[in-house]
């Protein structure tokens, strides 16, 4: 769904554009541009550019229910993208495009939603560079390790595809403990569901026994917090769009894509 905010529900193209901008801003996202063209409610174009927006796992709008439903909006071409958009400080490229889409306005004006219901054809894609994931891991581990007097030098991330929706990972951490160099590895799995949510599981540590014992004291509580947690990979929930043909690849970047729509 796409968030809408205003004094009244939109009834014109200009009002819809303004309500979308305010709705995303309410959830911590500042669209670079919102384009709405055509004679409302039958539009030729609806485009939301979220490039350079910042998204956390807490900022995703809650799933909508079609209560107090307003207009059904038809869009010949619908696109939402962020190139990049930042998830938990990780730059990612997202793009959703749909042809002959139908969306419905739902809810009260201040907290309304534009909920995708159907489309003739469409695609959605999320791409995250391996280097971006390594930088995020380096930042997180370095902050935790510094409190224990451990200096983290670098992180190398290996991804292995284990199925259409599963990736296993191994993050090798090179560190310095007092005057000694040592290594540590974090392993686990990442699974993606039908709504483009990623779930992390099977987290474990191995490597030099001294470092594992030392690092485990401050890393394992953090790993327990992450175990089984789900993170959204889209800046909005897909509403009534049923994703299919989901494909996950890991080289040269972590790339997840799917199709939707009535066309086979």
C-alpha positions in Angstrom: 0.0 0.0 0.0 1.0 3.6 -0.5 0.3 6.0 2.4 -2.0 9.0 1.9 -2.5 12.0 4.3 -4.7 15.0 3.9 -7.7 16.9 5.3 -10.0 15.0 2.9 -9.6 12.0 0.6 -8.3 13.0 -2.8 -10.7 13.6 -5.6 -8.3 15.1 -8.2 -4.9 14.2 -9.7 -3.3 17.2 -7.9 -4.8 16.2 -4.6 -3.7 12.6 -5.0 -0.1 13.7 -5.6 -0.1 16.0 -2.6 -1.6 13.3 -0.4 1.0 10.8 -1.4 3.9 13.2 -0.7 2.5 14.0 2.8 1.8 10.3 3.4 5.3 9.1 2.7 6.7 12.1 4.7 4.6 11.0 7.7 6.5 7.6 7.6 9.9 9.3 7.3 10.3 9.2 3.5 10.7 12.3 1.4 9.7 11.5 -2.2 12.0 13.3 -4.7 9.0 13.6 -7.1 5.5 12.3 -7.4 3.9 12.5 -10.8 0.2 12.0 -11.4 -1.1 12.6 -15.0 -4.5 12.1 -16.6 -8.2 12.7 -15.8 -8.8 11.4 -12.2 -9.7 8.7 -11.4 -8.6 7.2 -14.7 -4.9 8.2 -14.9 -2.3 7.7 -17.6 0.6 7.8 -15.2 1.4 7.5 -11.5 5.1 7.6 -10.6 6.7 7.9 -7.1 10.4 8.6 -7.0 11.8 7.7 -3.6 15.5 8.0 -4.6 17.8 8.8 -1.6 15.0 8.0 0.9 15.7 6.4 4.2 13.8 3.4 5.4 14.1 1.4 8.6 12.3 -1.8 9.6 10.0 0.4 11.8 8.9 2.9 9.1 6.9 0.6 6.9 3.2 1.4 6.9 1.0 -1.2 8.5 -1.1 -3.4 6.1 -4.3 -1.7 5.1 -7.9 -2.9 5.3 -10.5 -1.7 2.9 -12.6 0.1 5.4 -14.3 3.4 4.4 -13.2 2.7 0.9 -13.1 5.7 -1.5 -12.4 5.9 -5.2 -11.0 3.1 -7.3 -8.1 4.6 -9.3 -7.1 3.2 -12.6 -3.6 3.8 -13.9 -2.3 3.0 -17.3 1.4 3.0 -16.1 2.3 2.8 -12.4 5.9 3.0 -11.2 7.6 3.3 -7.8 11.3 3.3 -7.5 14.3 4.4 -5.4 17.7 4.3 -7.0 19.1 4.1 -4.4 16.9 3.9 -1.4 18.5 3.2 2.0 17.3 0.3 4.2 19.0 0.4 7.6 21.7 2.6 6.0 22.3 0.0 3.2 21.8 1.5 -0.3 19.6 -0.6 -2.5 17.9 -0.2 -5.8 14.1 -0.9 -5.9 11.7 -0.7 -8.8 8.1 -1.6 -9.2 6.3 -1.1 -12.5 2.8 -2.1 -13.4 0.5 -1.8 -16.5 -3.2 -1.2 -16.3 -3.2 -1.2 -12.6 -6.2 -0.7 -10.3 -5.7 0.8 -6.8 -8.3 1.7 -4.2 -8.3 4.5 -1.6 -9.0 3.2 1.9 -9.3 4.6 5.4 -9.7 8.0 7.0 -8.1 11.1 5.4 -5.3 11.6 7.9 -4.2 7.9 7.7 -5.5 6.7 4.4 -3.9 4.3 1.9 -3.8 3.7 -1.8 -3.9 0.0 -2.0 -2.9 -1.9 -5.1 -5.6 -4.4 -6.1 -4.7 -5.7 -9.5 -2.7 -5.2 -12.7 -2.5 -6.7 -16.1 1.3 -7.1 -15.8 4.1 -5.9 -13.6 7.5 -6.5 -12.2 9.2 -5.8 -8.9 13.0 -5.8 -8.2 15.3 -5.2 -5.3 19.1 -5.2 -5.7 21.7 -4.8 -3.0 25.5 -4.7 -3.8 27.7 -7.1 -1.9 30.0 -4.2 -0.9 27.1 -2.4 0.7 26.3 -5.4 2.8 29.9 -5.8 3.8 30.1 -2.1 4.8 27.0 -2.5 7.0 28.4 -5.6 8.7 31.7 -3.9 9.3 30.0 -0.9 10.9 27.8 -3.0 13.2 30.6 -5.4 14.3 33.1 -2.6 14.8 30.8 -0.7 17.1 30.1 -3.8 19.2 33.8 -5.0 19.3 35.3 -1.6 20.2 33.5 -1.8 23.6 35.5 -5.0 24.3 38.9 -3.7 23.1 38.7 -5.6 19.8 39.7 -3.8 16.6 37.9 -5.0 13.5 40.0 -4.6 10.3 37.7 -5.8 7.6 34.7 -8.0 6.8 34.4 -10.4 3.8 30.9 -11.6 2.9 30.3 -14.8 0.9 26.7 -15.5 -0.3 25.6 -19.0 -1.6 22.3 -19.5 -3.3 20.4 -22.5 -1.9 17.1 -22.2 -3.7 14.8 -19.8 -5.4 14.2 -18.0 -2.1 17.1 -18.9 0.2 20.7 -17.7 0.6 23.2 -18.8 3.1 25.9 -16.4 4.1 29.3 -16.4 5.7 30.9 -13.2 7.0 34.6 -13.6 7.8 35.8 -10.9 10.2 39.5 -10.1 10.5 40.3 -8.5 13.9 43.1 -7.6 16.2 42.9 -8.6 19.9 45.6 -6.9 21.9 48.7 -7.6 19.8 47.3 -10.7 18.0 45.5 -11.0 14.7 42.6 -13.3 14.7 39.6 -14.3 12.6 35.9 -14.9 13.3 33.1 -16.0 11.0 29.4 -15.3 11.3 27.1 -17.8 9.4 23.4 -18.0 8.8 20.6 -18.1 6.3 18.3 -15.6 4.7 14.8 -16.6 3.4 12.4 -14.4 1.4 8.6 -14.8 1.5 5.9 -13.9 -1.0 5.6 -10.3 0.2 9.4 -9.6 -0.2 10.2 -9.9 3.5 13.6 -11.3 4.5 13.9 -13.5 7.5 17.3 -14.2 9.1 17.9 -17.6 10.9 20.5 -20.2 11.8 23.0 -17.6 13.1 26.2 -19.0 14.5 29.9 -18.1 15.2 33.1 -20.0 14.5 36.8 -19.3 14.1 39.7 -18.9 16.5 38.6 -20.3 19.8 39.9 -17.3 21.8 38.1 -14.8 19.7 34.9 -16.8 19.6 34.9 -16.9 23.4 35.6 -13.2 23.7 33.4 -12.0 20.9 30.6 -14.4 21.8 30.0 -12.6 25.1 28.9 -9.4 23.3 27.8 -10.7 19.9 25.5 -13.6 20.9 22.9 -11.4 22.6 22.8 -9.3 19.5 22.4 -12.4 17.3 19.6 -13.7 19.5 17.8 -10.4 18.8 18.2 -10.9 15.1 17.3 -14.6 15.0 14.0 -15.1 13.3 13.4 -11.4 12.7 11.7 -10.3 9.5 12.8 -7.3 7.5 10.8 -5.7 4.7 12.6 -5.4 1.4 10.0 -3.0 -0.1 9.1 0.5 1.0 5.4 -0.4 1.0 3.3 -3.6 1.3 2.1 -5.0 -2.0 -1.6 -5.0 -1.1 -3.6 -7.3 -3.3 -0.8 -7.9 -5.8 0.1 -11.6 -5.8 3.8 -12.0 -6.6 4.9 -15.0 -8.6 8.0 -16.3 -10.5 10.2 -15.0 -7.6 13.9 -15.3 -8.5 16.8 -14.7 -6.2 20.4 -14.4 -7.4 23.6 -13.5 -5.5 26.1 -12.5 -8.2 27.4 -9.9 -8.7 24.8 -8.4 -6.2 22.0 -9.8 -4.1 19.1 -9.4 -6.6 15.5 -10.4 -5.9 12.8 -10.0 -8.6 9.3 -11.2 -9.2 6.3 -10.8 -11.5 2.7 -10.1 -10.8 -0.5 -9.5 -12.8 -3.2 -11.4 -14.7 -1.1 -12.1 -17.7 0.6 -15.5 -17.6 
